[in-house]
Amino acid sequence: MHFTRMSSYDTAEVPVIVRGDGAYVWDAHGRKYLDALGGLFVSQLGHGRTDLAEAAAKQAAQLAFFPLWSYAHPTAIELAAKLASHAPGDLNRVFFTSGGGEAVESAWKLAKNYFKLVGKPMKHKVISRAIAYHGTTHGALSITGLPGLKAPFEPLVPSTFRVPNTNIYRAPAFLEGADGTVDPEVFGRWAADQIAVAIENEGPETVAAVFLEPVQNAGGCFPPPPGYFQRVREICDQYDVLLVSDEVICAYGRLGYMFGAERYGYQPDIITSAKGITSGYAPLGAMIASDRVYEPFAHGTETFLHGYTFGGHPVSTAVALKNFEIFEEEKVLEGVRENEDAFRGTLAKLLDLPIVGDVRGDGFFYGIELVKDKATKETFDEDESERLLRGFLSKALYDAGLYCRADDRGDPVIQLSPPLICGQEHFDEMEQKLRAVLTEAAGLL
Ligand SMILES: Cc1ncc(COP(=O)(O)O)c(C=O)c1O
């Protein structure tokens, strides 16, 4: 299985999920779970929607497959136009993939190819952030900032470099003011400036792109501090480096907007996206590039020598169109924006537990950081983390009827990314189940 310790199932039973309806799924034994992770940051509209299933069936009957290699089909054309109309500024050029990692891979290749065409052939390196996850293919894994995930596959693609992420909860002590707190704007400026430092260190003539998520997932939801992305944009302009907004999780309503860049008011050169684009009813990814990045390919014999058989699959693009039609009819984005304060407020109640150090995120996307000592923010050592997360929490939450993710790729966190159709009753259920399990967990330490 994917990212799974196979030996954990030597004795235990693999959870088999057989059915879904709304925000809930059921296993093979008929037990019900609140899907507080949207499958895997995917199920924006929830499970069991026959309208999306019918859109897929209708398209499969009409034209199940045709590639986008020098040909096109109507749903890919329509979806590309729709994405371009929503994407910020001049992001008008859409390249479909089968998923997120392929979109990231495509964006790096496009950035390299673009700079070769505009006479800056040395520009090929990528800057990304510590602990960030960008996918598993060689290029995307190389951009990923999680050494433990990369080690088994070294050597990876060379030329990628890490800068600090925006985890203000663990901001460096030298940024603290006289009162011992860190001003978010000072922190944001510092974190963004580290990108300039990295570009200078590598040589601006060699750096092609910076890959950043609007809210970084791995490590447990790090929203951008105020001014962060505006400063990053300035730095990218100064050094002629492309800003790639990796929105594989953050696009399509997760943060209450079609794109995270829209929420935080910045202009990327490329957006990478996938997951929620179809609410999971079919696999699809999309890279959306600016007119400027597209321009050198518009002439003569130039060709972007890159593609995927299933990129922009007719069934997937038909489902995505239906997904966005429902977004509009059911005012899904507005719903997230209206409910996000209630979601935040309900989760923040957990801060009264000694094991809960921080609750952070935006929209319907939250991380809860667990700590050993709240006053000092001391985290767990490897053994404790293993016992707490793998030995207890993942199973206990699941047994309690809550599907979410206990993750220790950075400091130990619980990740929540529920379907966008959730409301107060779901928020309360999450809080109550988390409270019961985390209280028990604290007692085990
Ligand atoms: C930010 C980000 N980029 C890329 C990926 C890779 O996407 P996929 O698993 O569809 O290849 C993910 C997956 O979780 C992601 O969160």
The ligand as an ORCA input file, in Angstrom:
! r2SCAN-3c Opt
* xyz 0 1
  C       1.114     20.491     -1.985
  C       1.125     19.175     -2.696
  N       1.765     19.069     -3.869
  C       1.786     17.917     -4.551
  C       1.151     16.783     -4.078
  C       1.188     15.508     -4.865
  O      -0.064     15.218     -5.380
  P      -0.423     13.738     -5.911
  O      -0.463     12.860     -4.690
  O      -1.773     13.920     -6.555
  O       0.631     13.358     -6.890
  C       0.461     16.861     -2.860
  C      -0.226     15.668     -2.324
  O      -0.698     15.630     -1.214
  C       0.452     18.077     -2.146
  O      -0.179     18.185     -0.974
*
